[in-house]
Structures are given as structure tokens and as C-alpha cells.
Amino acid sequence: MKEWNEIKLFIYYNIDVIFKVMRVSKEIKVGSVILGNGNPILIQSMCNTNTSDIESTVEQIKSLKSIKDRINIPLIADIHFDYRLALLAVENGADCIRINPGNLGGIEKSKIVTDACKSNSVAMRIGVNSGSLEKEILKSDGINAESLCKSALYNSRMVESFGFDNFKVSMKSSSVMMTIQAYRLFAKETDYPLHVGVTEAGTLFAGTIKSSIGIGSLLADSIGDTFRVSITGDPLEEVRIAYQILASLDIRRTGVEIISCPTCGRTDINLIGLAETVEKLVSKSTSVVTIAVMGCVVNGPGEAREADYGIAGGSGVGIIFRKGEIVKKVKEDELLAYFTEILKTDNII
Amino acid sequence: MKEWNEIKLFIYYNIDVIFKVMRVSKEIKVGSVILGNGNPILIQSMCNTNTSDIESTVEQIKSLKSIKDRINIPLIADIHFDYRLALLAVENGADCIRINPGNLGGIEKSKIVTDACKSNSVAMRIGVNSGSLEKEILKSDGINAESLCKSALYNSRMVESFGFDNFKVSMKSSSVMMTIQAYRLFAKETDYPLHVGVTEAGTLFAGTIKSSIGIGSLLADSIGDTFRVSITGDPLEEVRIAYQILASLDIRRTGVEIISCPTCGRTDINLIGLAETVEKLVSKSTSVVTIAVMGCVVNGPGEAREADYGIAGGSGVGIIFRKGEIVKKVKEDELLAYFTEILKTDNII
């Protein structure tokens, strides 16, 4: 029988296998923040106040100025069809305008808007959607990843030819695969910073999953400098999901991460309840730590070793870990009380 | 100003840019189903009945036989530590056993179990976890994607050296990035079929997002022949999420997919309500169609064109699309009633 050392292992470690594109994008400035070039990945959401009639839209855009005075995050105006609204947004203090040159009424109008951005130091998002591709591209290529990428390349190069490069690019589709493929193609071709997202992702349940796959798999390949989760639901949920995507990929954490095992035949404590209680216990903590909540002795100690804190229960015994070391063995029904004490002592909660 | 045709577009379309690994795995047989080699990707979940004491575990494994007689999906026994339980599972009709040779007590015991699988035509999952790596690997490499891959390679080659190859492989970690990287490395090295998943993914909210990113980004690269979503929660939720992951990537759909836009300033109908009503309306339909529910005229018609059916509302008017064509313009408050009629006529509901 072969021994450990006799079985030859060859792993041709190749960074290309792990990361398709180790992408470093150009830096752009959006209001007070710098985006791209390895700067922190920014999360966006979208207000859903009514902008459907021109009068109140103009009023709302004029009101950007007073909104801007009261917030310290960049404010982006999403403008379609009417280039004059884009100009108004620029004049009234938007930090960035999102346009789709394809529906803005031609090259000349795009140039007027670009010039306004340039003279007012306003950033731009060139936002291509599979639902609003240029007629020429739609005719020759149909709707696919290549045509999305082609439209984004065309519009980026057009805006660049106007002598402006303070822009980021998005290519969204409601098809997750098409979105992933379009961004991968575009990321390979250019170093423009990218705003990523899946559009019309659907209701909370489906939208969470579609956005997580689309945005998550792009971010895992270092494609994406800012992103928006879009769901048919409360914008606050979009932000909550966005933070969890960043935390899941170890890109950025804003609080405690709970690792908890699935329930299985090995679990003999109320694991779902325990994990949810711990989740509530630390929900307001800003400490960037991981806590493993494990229900058995199979993966418990191993996984708990990787976490900053861990609890594992089973057969009436509860074990508390800190940085991979067992700090206490207690009766199972005292586990939560002791663990709470330790988190308090360590100023986690 | 440059014209459309003057701006040169070069897209070096390269399948490698889109798919890191166009992976074709070997075929294996698990009970009545064939897995790998482009066969339909299988979804798994896990029972959470109590197996914590030996007596009742042995009883449960013996009861596999009577469970097997009453179900027609493959039944897999997940065995740790005690190779004799693995043997009992094989003898009592499990279609597949999942073992982690690293915790089964050495090479000799792994060989006994492998031989039993071979003579009983039982499949095997070699399931490596970051929480239970071999001591030698842990010591020399620590816990990372490479050591996970190394452990999986070591165990796969060991089992193969016993003259057995009806197995699939998993390398799970609670770190999504580590999971993705380990599978990418392993997929490049071998053609063994893969069971993918993120372990200890956490509560329903975090677990849905972590599993979607990890499993979804691997499946998007055609890595994975079967998978399990694991969450600390009801196993039925695991299956629901799993189906949505497959649907999101257009791999397999089991019913209607709703595409709905996020609410934004352009929306002037109750879109969240409308999307949820349509979702309920078609929830039991087995028709594999997409329905776009759009709240405005910007992306509405374009996205609706891609969908099999679409409704877009705004400014008191509702439009119903079928296969990209407008079939009806109605008053907004009659939209749902007319749309329901059309779905009934077409036998969708």
C-alpha cells in the first residue's frame, strides 16, 4: 500500500487558474471618493422617488443641491432620453451622471453632455443595458455578451474621443451568464473602472441569488470597482445584500461574520436557534471577527480553529474556542451565557 | 465627430476569457443516475435525523434498506471516523457513501471501505473539508486552497490506486474564495466529477448569498456535476435555493422565471406588488417561460422583448408583450386581469 510520500502530488500552481483576470483598473473621482485602481469597492443603491413627470423631475434635479449639502456620499443622477436633464443634473451638483449614450439621441448630444461633465468635474457612468442596445448593434449582433461588450466599447471610445476619461462602465443584463460574460470580455479589453450588477434581477428571493452569483463571481475575479444589487424591493435590502457579498468574499467586513454548519444527522443541539441567537447578539457589533457556531464534533473543532471565536455543542457538552484554542468546556445549557461573557470581556459586544 | 463605422472595434473573442475551464468530467453512476460528463447537474440535500449515538446510527443505516425501497432518488450516507459504519452503509443499500479518508483512520481502512464499494457497485464521494485536513498537509501547507486541493488529489489518487474510480470529489471550506480557488485548481488537474458546495455557510440570509456566489461562480465556469446548498435552516430551503441557482444560470429551469426591474424614480406603478402577484400567479406552473414585469418605458420594452411574456406599466397605461410583440395595450388597472387571461389561453397557468 502506498505511503503518504510515495503518492506524487503535482500542483502546477498558476495564478491564472485561480484568477481569470487580475484586473487593475484606472482611477476615477466621483465626488469626494476615488474609485478603481484597487481602492475600496463602493456599494450603490437607488432612490425610488417619483421622477416620472418632467416638471417634478426638473425640480428634483434642482433639489440635488440641497440634498448634496446634507449628505457626504456621492450622489449620482440616472438620466435617460433627454440630454437636457443630464445637463441640469451636472449644473446642479450631481457628482456623477449615469447615461446610456445609445438612448440620449446621438453623438452630438453625448458630446454636449460629456463637455459639461468635463468642465464641471463631474464623473460619468456609461451604462449599457441589454434592453437598450444601439439599433446597429442589435441588427448585426443580436442580444448577447458580445453585443453588450461591443456597445460599451463603442460608447467608451466615443466619450474618450471627446477628451474625457473620468468615467466608469456598466453592461447589465437580466441574464446572469450574459452579464458575467460581457464583463469578462470587456475587462480583458480595457482598464476602465467597472460598475457591476445584474439588472431586473427580480424579487427578493430570486434577486438575491441572481445578484450574488453575477456580482460575486465577477468580484471573485477582481472585476468590479463599484456595484449595485438591484431587487424589486426595499433599497435598504439591496445595501444589506451588497455588504454580505463583500463579506462573503473576504473583500470587506463591517461586522461579525457567523459561520454555522448546516443541520445534519450529527447535530444534537438546537443549532438553528443557537446560530440565530448569536447572530442577534452581535448584530450591532462593529468588530470585524468571525464566530463559528457548530453543532457537532466532526467539523466543529476544525472550523472553529479558523474562526476568531467558536462554539461547538453536542452530547450535553459545550466548548468555547478563541483563536483556535479551547478556552472553556461547559455544560451545554450554560454555553450561551459563558460565551456572551467572553464576548463582553473582549469588547466584541 | 466620429461616425459609427469610424470607431474601430476589435473584440478578440476567446472562449478562454469567458470560461476559465470548459470542463468535461468523467461519468460515474450513483444508484440509478449517471453523473458527470455533461449529464444534468444533480441537486442534493441532507436529512437531519439524529445519528449521534452509535446504536441508533447503526439502526438508521440498517433502515436504509427500507427507506431505499420507498424512494427513487439516490441515497447517500455521510460517514465519519468509523469505517465499520461505512461498511454497514454499503451492505445495507446506500447508493453512495461520502467519506473523508483523512478522518477514517488510515490507508488500510480506506482500502477496506473502497473494496466494499467496488464489490457492491456503490459510488463514493471523497469529501475533503478545510476543517479536517490531513495532519501532514496541515503542518506543511496550512489551511488554504492549495492544501484543500492537495488533500483531495492525495485521497483521489489513493482510492484510484485501489482500482476504484466510481467516485466524485468535494473540497469545501466556509471561505467562499478558498472554495472557489480550490475547485478551480482541482478542476484544472483532473477530470473527476465534482460535488460543489460551501460548507458552514451560515444562516438563511448569509448562507443563501455565500452558496450562490461559491456554487454559482463555479457552475458558471462549468465546474460542478452535483452540488449541495448548505444552510443552517430547513433542508427544503436548500433545495429551493439550489433550483434558483440553476435557473439563474440558465442551466435548468423547473418553472416560470420572473424578471422584474428594481424600483426606481421612473417607476409609477406598484411594481413590488405587481411582481409578487405575478410570482404567486405562476408559482405552480411547470411551463419553462420567462415573464418580465417592468415598471417603466426605459428598459421595459427592451427587456420585455427578450422575455416570453412581458408586462410594462406606467402613466395609467399597461402594455402586454408576447415573444417581443405587443399584444395588447390596456388601462393600467386592467393589466393584471388581461394578462391572467392571456396566460390561461396559452396554458401557462
Interface residues (C-beta under 8 A of the other chain):
Chain A: M1 K2 E3 W4 I7 L9 F10 I11 Y12 Y13 N14 V17 I18 K20 V21 M46 C47 N48 T49 N50 T51 S52 T57 Q60 D78 H80 F81 N103 I107 E108 K111 N129 S130 G131 S132 L133 E134 E136 I143 A145 E146 C149 K150 L153 Y154 R157 M158 S161 S174 S175 V176 M177 I180 Q181 R184 L185 K188 E189 T199 E200 A201 G202 T203 F205 A206 G207 T208 I209 K210 S212 I213 G216 S217 A220 S230 I231 T232 G233 P235 E238 I241 Q244 I245 A247 S248 L249 D250 E257 I258 I259 S260 C261 P262 T263 C264 G265 R266 T267 D268 L271 I272 A275 E276 E279 A292 V293 M294 C296 V298 N299 G300 P301 G302 E303 R305 E306 G314 S315
Chain B: M1 K2 E3 W4 I7 L9 F10 I11 Y12 Y13 N14 V17 I18 K20 V21 M46 C47 N48 T49 N50 T51 S52 T57 Q60 D78 H80 F81 N103 I107 E108 K111 N129 S130 G131 S132 L133 E134 E136 I143 A145 E146 C149 K150 L153 Y154 R157 M158 S161 S174 S175 V176 M177 I180 Q181 R184 L185 K188 E189 T199 E200 A201 G202 T203 F205 A206 T208 I209 K210 S212 I213 G216 S217 A220 S230 I231 T232 G233 P235 E238 I241 Q244 I245 A247 S248 L249 D250 E257 I258 I259 S260 C261 P262 T263 C264 G265 R266 T267 D268 L271 I272 A275 E276 E279 A292 V293 M294 C296 V298 N299 G300 P301 G302 E303 R305 E306 G314 S315
